Structure formats: structure tokens, C-alpha cells
Amino acid sequence: MPRTDSPKDSAHSAEEGSISPLIIGCVLLIIIIGATLTAITSVHLHTQRLTDYADAQLSYAKAEDKGESKLKDPGAAYNRARSRVNAYSTQHPIGASYDSYTVQNLSLEGDTLRLQVSARVHPPIISLFIPEGIDITAQSSARLEEDQ
């Protein structure tokens, strides 16, 4: 006796294979989430490294100060700090992973030296969609005179 397909069997066969788009969509979503998390982590780590670099620049300026900041001329102290920050940048380049590193602001407020720097980074995977990179900034401050 030949077998006849019932309406129930034909409805079931029409739904076959419909799990593939769902699986492909879930895999794509996981890849997008992973790429985004990788980019966010990369930018955060680059920002931390940029902050550490700014701290090192100010530590260099402070260590080389040797009490000269106690002079009455704040302009001279500012000029010495600026030259030392620039000297540190020349002696210790920040690295190839940063584009267009710049000292945005260096100010001397009383006996506190404040530094703001910026750079552009290119996080992995996301740089395909954002080829110009992502701008990051970091700030640091250091007291030139320590009261003991």
C-alpha cells in the first residue's frame, strides 16, 4: 500500500531547515559582541597606558626640578616643566600603537603641575569600520613641592 503524506507531515517538512538562519544569526551576534568587547577593552587599556605615560612625564619633570620650583617666578617653573615634559617625550617615545600624540594642555597652578595629553588609537577589528581611529585623552597632575 502506497504511503500518502498527511497534512501534518507536509507542514512539518516545510519547517525543516528553518533553524539554520537562527543559528547563523546567533553566531553573527556573538561575533559582533565579541568584536565590540575587544575594541572597548583595547581602548580602555590604551587610555590607561596613556595616563601612565602622562604620569611618567610629570614624574620626570618633578624629579628633575630639585627644588627649583621654589623660585618666585612661576613662568620660569612652567618653562622648565614644559621643556622636561618635551624631553621625556623625545627620550621615551610612546609607541607605534598611538597616532598623533599631542600635549593638549600643560598648566602650573600654584605648586601643582597639570598635564592633559591626547592620542589616536586603532582598536582591533573595529578599525575596519572606523579607519580614522578613536581619539583618547588622559590627564595627570603632580605637586612640584612636597611638604614634609
PyRosetta script that sets phi, psi and omega in degrees:
from pyrosetta import init, pose_from_sequence

init()
pose = pose_from_sequence("MPRTDSPKDSAHSAEEGSISPLIIGCVLLIIIIGATLTAITSVHLHTQRLTDYADAQLSYAKAEDKGESKLKDPGAAYNRARSRVNAYSTQHPIGASYDSYTVQNLSLEGDTLRLQVSARVHPPIISLFIPEGIDITAQSSARLEEDQ")
pose.set_psi(1, 125.3)
pose.set_omega(1, -179.8)
pose.set_phi(2, -68.8)
pose.set_psi(2, 146.1)
pose.set_omega(2, -178.2)
pose.set_phi(3, -87.5)
pose.set_psi(3, 134.2)
pose.set_omega(3, 177.3)
pose.set_phi(4, -111.2)
pose.set_psi(4, 139.5)
pose.set_omega(4, 178.4)
pose.set_phi(5, -77.8)
pose.set_psi(5, 129.8)
pose.set_omega(5, 176.6)
pose.set_phi(6, -84.0)
pose.set_psi(6, 162.2)
pose.set_omega(6, 178.1)
pose.set_phi(7, -58.9)
pose.set_psi(7, -29.1)
pose.set_omega(7, 180.0)
pose.set_phi(8, -68.4)
pose.set_psi(8, -40.0)
pose.set_omega(8, 179.6)
pose.set_phi(9, -68.8)
pose.set_psi(9, -37.5)
pose.set_omega(9, -179.5)
pose.set_phi(10, -70.4)
pose.set_psi(10, -32.5)
pose.set_omega(10, 176.3)
pose.set_phi(11, -68.8)
pose.set_psi(11, -37.3)
pose.set_omega(11, 179.6)
pose.set_phi(12, -67.9)
pose.set_psi(12, -39.2)
pose.set_omega(12, -178.5)
pose.set_phi(13, -71.1)
pose.set_psi(13, -27.3)
pose.set_omega(13, 177.9)
pose.set_phi(14, -71.5)
pose.set_psi(14, -23.7)
pose.set_omega(14, -179.5)
pose.set_phi(15, -89.2)
pose.set_psi(15, -8.7)
pose.set_omega(15, -179.7)
pose.set_phi(16, -62.7)
pose.set_psi(16, 140.9)
pose.set_omega(16, 178.0)
pose.set_phi(17, 85.0)
pose.set_psi(17, -6.4)
pose.set_omega(17, -178.5)
pose.set_phi(18, -74.5)
pose.set_psi(18, -7.5)
pose.set_omega(18, 177.6)
pose.set_phi(19, -77.9)
pose.set_psi(19, -23.7)
pose.set_omega(19, -178.1)
pose.set_phi(20, -59.3)
pose.set_psi(20, -48.9)
pose.set_omega(20, 177.7)
pose.set_phi(21, -61.0)
pose.set_psi(21, -34.5)
pose.set_omega(21, 177.9)
pose.set_phi(22, -65.4)
pose.set_psi(22, -44.4)
pose.set_omega(22, 179.2)
pose.set_phi(23, -65.7)
pose.set_psi(23, -44.8)
pose.set_omega(23, 178.5)
pose.set_phi(24, -61.5)
pose.set_psi(24, -42.7)
pose.set_omega(24, 178.1)
pose.set_phi(25, -62.5)
pose.set_psi(25, -42.7)
pose.set_omega(25, 179.0)
pose.set_phi(26, -65.2)
pose.set_psi(26, -41.0)
pose.set_omega(26, 178.4)
pose.set_phi(27, -63.9)
pose.set_psi(27, -44.5)
pose.set_omega(27, 177.6)
pose.set_phi(28, -61.8)
pose.set_psi(28, -41.0)
pose.set_omega(28, 178.1)
pose.set_phi(29, -62.7)
pose.set_psi(29, -42.2)
pose.set_omega(29, 178.4)
pose.set_phi(30, -64.5)
pose.set_psi(30, -40.2)
pose.set_omega(30, 178.4)
pose.set_phi(31, -64.8)
pose.set_psi(31, -42.8)
pose.set_omega(31, 178.9)
pose.set_phi(32, -64.0)
pose.set_psi(32, -44.1)
pose.set_omega(32, 178.5)
pose.set_phi(33, -63.3)
pose.set_psi(33, -43.0)
pose.set_omega(33, 178.7)
pose.set_phi(34, -62.7)
pose.set_psi(34, -42.6)
pose.set_omega(34, 178.8)
pose.set_phi(35, -64.7)
pose.set_psi(35, -40.8)
pose.set_omega(35, 178.8)
pose.set_phi(36, -65.6)
pose.set_psi(36, -44.7)
pose.set_omega(36, 178.5)
pose.set_phi(37, -64.1)
pose.set_psi(37, -37.6)
pose.set_omega(37, 176.4)
pose.set_phi(38, -62.8)
pose.set_psi(38, -43.7)
pose.set_omega(38, 179.8)
pose.set_phi(39, -65.4)
pose.set_psi(39, -43.7)
pose.set_omega(39, 179.8)
pose.set_phi(40, -62.8)
pose.set_psi(40, -43.9)
pose.set_omega(40, 178.6)
pose.set_phi(41, -63.4)
pose.set_psi(41, -42.2)
pose.set_omega(41, 179.5)
pose.set_phi(42, -62.2)
pose.set_psi(42, -45.5)
pose.set_omega(42, 179.3)
pose.set_phi(43, -63.8)
pose.set_psi(43, -40.7)
pose.set_omega(43, 178.5)
pose.set_phi(44, -62.8)
pose.set_psi(44, -45.2)
pose.set_omega(44, 179.4)
pose.set_phi(45, -65.3)
pose.set_psi(45, -37.5)
pose.set_omega(45, 176.1)
pose.set_phi(46, -66.0)
pose.set_psi(46, -37.8)
pose.set_omega(46, 178.0)
pose.set_phi(47, -65.4)
pose.set_psi(47, -41.6)
pose.set_omega(47, 177.4)
pose.set_phi(48, -62.6)
pose.set_psi(48, -42.4)
pose.set_omega(48, 179.4)
pose.set_phi(49, -65.6)
pose.set_psi(49, -38.7)
pose.set_omega(49, 177.8)
pose.set_phi(50, -65.5)
pose.set_psi(50, -38.6)
pose.set_omega(50, 175.9)
pose.set_phi(51, -64.5)
pose.set_psi(51, -43.0)
pose.set_omega(51, 177.0)
pose.set_phi(52, -61.4)
pose.set_psi(52, -39.2)
pose.set_omega(52, 178.5)
pose.set_phi(53, -65.3)
pose.set_psi(53, -42.0)
pose.set_omega(53, 177.2)
pose.set_phi(54, -63.8)
pose.set_psi(54, -40.3)
pose.set_omega(54, 176.1)
pose.set_phi(55, -61.1)
pose.set_psi(55, -41.5)
pose.set_omega(55, 179.6)
pose.set_phi(56, -65.6)
pose.set_psi(56, -37.8)
pose.set_omega(56, 177.4)
pose.set_phi(57, -62.2)
pose.set_psi(57, -44.9)
pose.set_omega(57, -179.6)
pose.set_phi(58, -70.5)
pose.set_psi(58, -34.6)
pose.set_omega(58, 176.7)
pose.set_phi(59, -64.3)
pose.set_psi(59, -39.0)
pose.set_omega(59, 177.1)
pose.set_phi(60, -63.6)
pose.set_psi(60, -45.0)
pose.set_omega(60, 179.3)
pose.set_phi(61, -63.8)
pose.set_psi(61, -38.6)
pose.set_omega(61, -179.2)
pose.set_phi(62, -71.4)
pose.set_psi(62, -42.3)
pose.set_omega(62, -178.6)
pose.set_phi(63, -65.4)
pose.set_psi(63, -34.5)
pose.set_omega(63, -179.7)
pose.set_phi(64, -82.9)
pose.set_psi(64, -5.2)
pose.set_omega(64, -177.1)
pose.set_phi(65, -69.1)
pose.set_psi(65, -43.1)
pose.set_omega(65, 176.8)
pose.set_phi(66, 49.3)
pose.set_psi(66, 44.3)
pose.set_omega(66, 175.5)
pose.set_phi(67, 82.6)
pose.set_psi(67, -0.4)
pose.set_omega(67, -179.0)
pose.set_phi(68, -69.5)
pose.set_psi(68, -19.1)
pose.set_omega(68, -179.0)
pose.set_phi(69, -70.7)
pose.set_psi(69, -10.7)
pose.set_omega(69, 179.4)
pose.set_phi(70, -77.6)
pose.set_psi(70, -4.5)
pose.set_omega(70, 176.5)
pose.set_phi(71, -63.6)
pose.set_psi(71, 155.9)
pose.set_omega(71, -176.6)
pose.set_phi(72, -76.2)
pose.set_psi(72, -11.1)
pose.set_omega(72, -175.3)
pose.set_phi(73, -96.3)
pose.set_psi(73, 101.8)
pose.set_omega(73, 179.9)
pose.set_phi(74, -67.5)
pose.set_psi(74, -26.9)
pose.set_omega(74, 177.9)
pose.set_phi(75, -63.7)
pose.set_psi(75, -40.1)
pose.set_omega(75, 178.6)
pose.set_phi(76, -67.6)
pose.set_psi(76, -39.8)
pose.set_omega(76, 178.1)
pose.set_phi(77, -64.0)
pose.set_psi(77, -40.1)
pose.set_omega(77, 178.3)
pose.set_phi(78, -64.5)
pose.set_psi(78, -45.3)
pose.set_omega(78, -179.5)
pose.set_phi(79, -63.2)
pose.set_psi(79, -39.5)
pose.set_omega(79, 177.5)
pose.set_phi(80, -64.5)
pose.set_psi(80, -43.1)
pose.set_omega(80, -179.9)
pose.set_phi(81, -63.7)
pose.set_psi(81, -43.5)
pose.set_omega(81, 179.8)
pose.set_phi(82, -62.5)
pose.set_psi(82, -43.3)
pose.set_omega(82, -179.3)
pose.set_phi(83, -66.3)
pose.set_psi(83, -34.9)
pose.set_omega(83, 179.4)
pose.set_phi(84, -73.2)
pose.set_psi(84, -35.8)
pose.set_omega(84, 175.5)
pose.set_phi(85, -63.6)
pose.set_psi(85, -44.3)
pose.set_omega(85, 178.4)
pose.set_phi(86, -66.2)
pose.set_psi(86, -37.5)
pose.set_omega(86, 178.7)
pose.set_phi(87, -64.2)
pose.set_psi(87, -40.4)
pose.set_omega(87, 178.3)
pose.set_phi(88, -63.2)
pose.set_psi(88, -41.6)
pose.set_omega(88, 179.4)
pose.set_phi(89, -62.7)
pose.set_psi(89, -35.5)
pose.set_omega(89, 179.3)
pose.set_phi(90, -73.3)
pose.set_psi(90, -42.6)
pose.set_omega(90, -177.3)
pose.set_phi(91, -74.1)
pose.set_psi(91, -31.5)
pose.set_omega(91, -176.8)
pose.set_phi(92, -129.6)
pose.set_psi(92, 82.6)
pose.set_omega(92, 179.8)
pose.set_phi(93, -60.4)
pose.set_psi(93, 147.6)
pose.set_omega(93, -173.6)
pose.set_phi(94, -72.0)
pose.set_psi(94, -28.9)
pose.set_omega(94, 176.9)
pose.set_phi(95, 127.5)
pose.set_psi(95, 165.7)
pose.set_omega(95, -175.4)
pose.set_phi(96, -76.8)
pose.set_psi(96, -15.7)
pose.set_omega(96, -177.4)
pose.set_phi(97, -78.0)
pose.set_psi(97, -4.1)
pose.set_omega(97, 178.7)
pose.set_phi(98, -115.5)
pose.set_psi(98, 130.3)
pose.set_omega(98, 174.0)
pose.set_phi(99, -103.9)
pose.set_psi(99, 150.9)
pose.set_omega(99, 174.2)
pose.set_phi(100, 46.7)
pose.set_psi(100, 54.4)
pose.set_omega(100, 175.1)
pose.set_phi(101, -69.5)
pose.set_psi(101, 129.2)
pose.set_omega(101, 178.1)
pose.set_phi(102, -140.9)
pose.set_psi(102, 148.2)
pose.set_omega(102, 170.5)
pose.set_phi(103, -88.3)
pose.set_psi(103, 108.3)
pose.set_omega(103, -176.9)
pose.set_phi(104, -76.6)
pose.set_psi(104, -41.3)
pose.set_omega(104, -175.7)
pose.set_phi(105, -151.6)
pose.set_psi(105, 133.9)
pose.set_omega(105, 172.1)
pose.set_phi(106, -132.6)
pose.set_psi(106, 122.5)
pose.set_omega(106, -178.0)
pose.set_phi(107, -136.3)
pose.set_psi(107, 150.8)
pose.set_omega(107, 176.3)
pose.set_phi(108, -116.1)
pose.set_psi(108, 112.2)
pose.set_omega(108, -179.2)
pose.set_phi(109, -115.1)
pose.set_psi(109, 100.1)
pose.set_omega(109, -174.9)
pose.set_phi(110, 69.2)
pose.set_psi(110, -119.7)
pose.set_omega(110, 176.3)
pose.set_phi(111, -107.7)
pose.set_psi(111, 18.2)
pose.set_omega(111, 179.5)
pose.set_phi(112, -109.8)
pose.set_psi(112, 125.8)
pose.set_omega(112, 177.9)
pose.set_phi(113, -98.4)
pose.set_psi(113, 126.3)
pose.set_omega(113, -179.0)
pose.set_phi(114, -117.6)
pose.set_psi(114, 136.4)
pose.set_omega(114, -177.2)
pose.set_phi(115, -130.5)
pose.set_psi(115, 133.3)
pose.set_omega(115, 174.2)
pose.set_phi(116, -126.0)
pose.set_psi(116, 124.9)
pose.set_omega(116, -178.9)
pose.set_phi(117, -123.7)
pose.set_psi(117, 159.1)
pose.set_omega(117, 177.2)
pose.set_phi(118, -142.1)
pose.set_psi(118, 158.1)
pose.set_omega(118, 177.5)
pose.set_phi(119, -157.7)
pose.set_psi(119, 169.6)
pose.set_omega(119, 177.4)
pose.set_phi(120, -117.4)
pose.set_psi(120, 133.2)
pose.set_omega(120, 179.5)
pose.set_phi(121, -120.3)
pose.set_psi(121, 157.8)
pose.set_omega(121, 178.8)
pose.set_phi(122, -122.4)
pose.set_psi(122, 94.1)
pose.set_omega(122, -179.0)
pose.set_phi(123, -67.4)
pose.set_psi(123, 153.9)
pose.set_omega(123, -179.4)
pose.set_phi(124, -65.1)
pose.set_psi(124, 151.6)
pose.set_omega(124, 176.6)
pose.set_phi(125, 66.7)
pose.set_psi(125, -53.2)
pose.set_omega(125, -178.0)
pose.set_phi(126, -66.6)
pose.set_psi(126, -24.2)
pose.set_omega(126, -179.6)
pose.set_phi(127, -64.7)
pose.set_psi(127, -16.1)
pose.set_omega(127, 173.4)
pose.set_phi(128, -67.4)
pose.set_psi(128, -31.5)
pose.set_omega(128, -178.3)
pose.set_phi(129, -96.5)
pose.set_psi(129, -22.0)
pose.set_omega(129, 178.2)
pose.set_phi(130, -126.5)
pose.set_psi(130, 75.9)
pose.set_omega(130, -173.7)
pose.set_phi(131, -66.7)
pose.set_psi(131, -23.2)
pose.set_omega(131, -179.8)
pose.set_phi(132, -77.4)
pose.set_psi(132, -12.5)
pose.set_omega(132, 177.1)
pose.set_phi(133, 91.4)
pose.set_psi(133, -177.6)
pose.set_omega(133, -179.1)
pose.set_phi(134, -120.9)
pose.set_psi(134, 129.3)
pose.set_omega(134, 178.2)
pose.set_phi(135, -81.1)
pose.set_psi(135, 134.4)
pose.set_omega(135, 176.6)
pose.set_phi(136, -128.1)
pose.set_psi(136, 152.9)
pose.set_omega(136, 176.6)
pose.set_phi(137, -130.5)
pose.set_psi(137, 156.7)
pose.set_omega(137, 177.3)
pose.set_phi(138, -143.3)
pose.set_psi(138, 149.3)
pose.set_omega(138, 179.2)
pose.set_phi(139, -126.3)
pose.set_psi(139, 148.6)
pose.set_omega(139, 178.0)
pose.set_phi(140, -147.7)
pose.set_psi(140, 154.2)
pose.set_omega(140, 176.4)
pose.set_phi(141, -143.9)
pose.set_psi(141, 150.5)
pose.set_omega(141, 178.9)
pose.set_phi(142, -148.5)
pose.set_psi(142, 142.2)
pose.set_omega(142, 175.4)
pose.set_phi(143, -86.8)
pose.set_psi(143, 131.2)
pose.set_omega(143, 180.0)
pose.set_phi(144, -78.0)
pose.set_psi(144, -33.1)
pose.set_omega(144, 179.9)
pose.set_phi(145, -110.2)
pose.set_psi(145, 131.0)
pose.set_omega(145, 177.6)
pose.set_phi(146, -109.6)
pose.set_psi(146, 126.3)
pose.set_omega(146, 175.9)
pose.set_phi(147, -85.5)
pose.set_psi(147, 128.0)
pose.set_omega(147, -179.1)
pose.set_phi(148, -124.3)
pose.dump_pdb("model.pdb")
